[in-house]
Amino acid sequence: MNEHESFLPYNLPDISDVEIDAVVETLRSGWLAPGPRVKRFEDDFAAFIGAKHAIALDSATAGMHLALLASGIGAGDEVITTPTTFAATVNVAIHTGATPVLADIDGGDYCIDPAAIERAITLRTKAIMPVHHGGTACRMDAILDLARRYNLLVVEDAAHGLGTHIDGRHIGTFGDATVFSFYPTKNVTSGRGGMLTTNNDALADRCRLLALHGMSNDAWDRYTDRGSWAYQVLAAGYNYTMSDFQAALGHAQFSRLDEFQRRRREIATMLNERLASLPELQLPVERVGTTHAWHLYVVRLRPQMLTISRDEFIVKMKERGIGTSVHFIPIHHHPYYRATYGWAPGDFPVADEAFATMVSLPLYTRMTEAAVDRVATAVEEIVRDHRT
Ligand SMILES: *Cc1c(COP(=O)(O)O)cnc(C)c1O
């Protein structure tokens, strides 16, 4: 690394005075529990998505868990998802008592392949959990067609999908429920948090009940003049709600979404323009009729054209002071799932090949033009130095 250049991290949150002021104001207000700021975040988010309901939670994981539980998914059921995801997508299915089933991905966009879903469907299949990988829209038309034909629930993991559109419509109401993440690495953060959107009234009611211990009233009502101290526990629920200062942060970030997405697109466009001349790389795709949220910028190395592996590429980037990441180590490579479900590397060959060759380059709103240039230059140089 050039000693005058500091390390360029893979990711950084973008927190301005807007967020800081909103959180401080909340801390001074005396109301930290779920309250008016949660309500405002939910209302504005629902309006933005065009969904009847938006439920703020303390993580996307909680939202996916609740959507499955509220739909009656449990022991004896199978839930189909992708191997190319974070552990949470699979774990929530396991937590309900259901059995996760993996269906291979499309090697072009890293999203679950609808044809592979259809091959994985059995009489026990109850739900499909597509993941909008990196902010790329899954093929929801094909997935919803399968769901209709086989009577399956669709819970979308949109942890990367704030900013993803299909045919001009923001994702969030295509499947039965959609869950967004506000973890600090995501496009918008509330520190920790998530939002579940749905048009299904019964599903929304059940999720709200289960999110607050199964209690009949929500905490906000209990502490206002509209509420009362009395409540009944109607289910053995969870403690999954978002607090008001998380909502203050999340809402302030969300109010900057246009600015964030414009910047992400600019950076992705710069990277696309710079890297397009390298045939050794497969660049990300934005399918016609969709908007990529540009949460991740994933490139794949074409191994037959290069003398270095993906792992070596990552080391070379690091030597140049640039952080990268890989999304994701496939589910069927992890010890727990291998031991429990008998999966092994090689079982989902498209996901395996993608994993072996993919790398996520830095893409975040605080990157300067110089930082983007530095990333592109590093990639160009490493590729040029290692052509076959
Ligand atoms: C971040 C992430 C999650 C988990 O989100 P949390 O809000 O941390 O629960 C789930 N799925 C994917 C694909 C993710 O990247």
The ligand as a MOL file (V3000), in Angstrom:
LIG
                    3D

  0  0  0     0  0            999 V3000
M  V30 BEGIN CTAB
M  V30 COUNTS 15 15 0 0 0
M  V30 BEGIN ATOM
M  V30 1 C -28.2000 -8.5350 6.8390 0
M  V30 2 C -28.9780 -9.6810 6.2990 0
M  V30 3 C -29.9820 -10.3130 7.0470 0
M  V30 4 C -30.2050 -10.0370 8.4990 0
M  V30 5 O -30.6260 -8.7480 8.7560 0
M  V30 6 P -30.7470 -8.3090 10.3040 0
M  V30 7 O -31.4820 -7.0100 10.2170 0
M  V30 8 O -29.3620 -8.1570 10.8260 0
M  V30 9 O -31.5090 -9.3590 11.0060 0
M  V30 10 C -30.7510 -11.2770 6.4380 0
M  V30 11 N -30.5410 -11.6440 5.1630 0
M  V30 12 C -29.5760 -11.0850 4.4200 0
M  V30 13 C -29.4170 -11.5090 2.9980 0
M  V30 14 C -28.7500 -10.1080 4.9790 0
M  V30 15 O -27.7470 -9.5670 4.2450 0
M  V30 END ATOM
M  V30 BEGIN BOND
M  V30 1 1 1 2
M  V30 2 1 2 3
M  V30 3 2 2 14
M  V30 4 1 3 4
M  V30 5 2 3 10
M  V30 6 1 4 5
M  V30 7 1 5 6
M  V30 8 2 6 7
M  V30 9 1 6 8
M  V30 10 1 6 9
M  V30 11 1 10 11
M  V30 12 2 11 12
M  V30 13 1 12 13
M  V30 14 1 12 14
M  V30 15 1 14 15
M  V30 END BOND
M  V30 END CTAB
M  END
